[in-house]
Amino acid sequence: MGKFLLWAVIILAVLFVSRVLSHQKAQARQAAARRQADDARTASETMVRCAHCRIYLPRSEAYQSQGKTWCCAEHARLGLGK
């Protein structure tokens, strides 16, 4: 009876340790995925809206004139009434 109890305790200890280790690995994978998602979010560019046609475009591609944002030079000209 003593040997059976000893083996049962050893098996339960091994199962417990393996479960704890697999849980730690899963948490590390989730943290890495969160960091990767955060990096992707910060790498994205701000979108702005054309004051004339109301489409969205990246800020780097937009025209800025008199405090307004335009998608092209033609819309800036039309919007400013030149």
C-alpha positions as CSV (number, residue, x, y, z in Angstrom):
1,M,0.0,0.0,0.0
2,G,2.9,2.3,0.8
3,K,4.5,1.9,-2.6
4,F,1.2,2.6,-4.4
5,L,0.7,5.8,-2.4
6,L,4.3,6.9,-3.2
7,W,3.8,6.3,-6.9
8,A,0.5,8.1,-6.9
9,V,2.1,11.1,-5.2
10,I,5.0,11.1,-7.7
11,I,2.6,10.9,-10.7
12,L,0.4,13.7,-9.4
13,A,3.5,15.8,-8.8
14,V,4.8,15.3,-12.4
15,L,1.3,16.1,-13.8
16,F,1.2,19.3,-11.7
17,V,4.6,20.4,-12.7
18,S,3.9,19.8,-16.4
19,R,0.6,21.7,-16.2
20,V,2.3,24.7,-14.5
21,L,5.1,24.7,-17.2
22,S,2.6,24.5,-20.1
23,H,0.5,27.4,-18.5
24,Q,3.7,29.5,-18.3
25,K,4.5,28.8,-21.9
26,A,1.0,29.8,-23.0
27,Q,1.2,33.0,-21.1
28,A,4.5,33.8,-22.7
29,R,3.0,33.2,-26.2
30,Q,0.0,35.5,-25.4
31,A,2.3,38.2,-24.2
32,A,4.4,38.0,-27.3
33,A,1.3,38.1,-29.5
34,R,0.1,41.2,-27.6
35,R,3.5,42.9,-28.0
36,Q,3.4,42.1,-31.7
37,A,-0.1,43.5,-32.1
38,D,0.9,46.7,-30.2
39,D,3.9,47.1,-32.5
40,A,1.7,46.8,-35.5
41,R,-0.8,49.3,-34.1
42,T,1.9,51.9,-33.4
43,A,3.5,51.3,-36.9
44,S,0.2,52.2,-38.6
45,E,-0.3,55.7,-40.0
46,T,-3.0,58.2,-39.0
47,M,-5.8,58.5,-41.5
48,V,-7.3,61.9,-42.4
49,R,-10.4,62.9,-44.3
50,C,-10.5,65.1,-47.5
51,A,-12.5,68.3,-46.8
52,H,-14.0,68.1,-50.3
53,C,-14.9,64.5,-51.1
54,R,-14.8,63.1,-47.6
55,I,-12.6,60.1,-48.4
56,Y,-10.0,58.8,-45.9
57,L,-6.3,58.7,-46.9
58,P,-3.0,58.4,-45.0
59,R,-1.7,61.7,-43.6
60,S,1.5,61.3,-45.6
61,E,-0.4,61.4,-48.9
62,A,-2.7,64.3,-48.0
63,Y,-2.4,68.0,-49.0
64,Q,-2.6,70.5,-46.2
65,S,-3.8,74.0,-46.9
66,Q,-5.2,76.7,-44.6
67,G,-5.8,74.2,-41.8
68,K,-7.8,71.8,-43.9
69,T,-6.8,68.4,-45.4
70,W,-7.3,67.5,-49.1
71,C,-6.8,64.3,-51.1
72,C,-5.4,66.1,-54.1
73,A,-4.4,69.5,-55.4
74,E,-7.5,69.8,-57.5
75,H,-9.8,69.4,-54.4
76,A,-7.7,71.9,-52.5
77,R,-8.2,74.4,-55.3
78,L,-11.9,73.7,-55.5
79,G,-12.4,73.8,-51.8
80,L,-10.5,77.1,-51.4
81,G,-12.4,78.7,-54.3
82,K,-9.3,79.6,-56.3
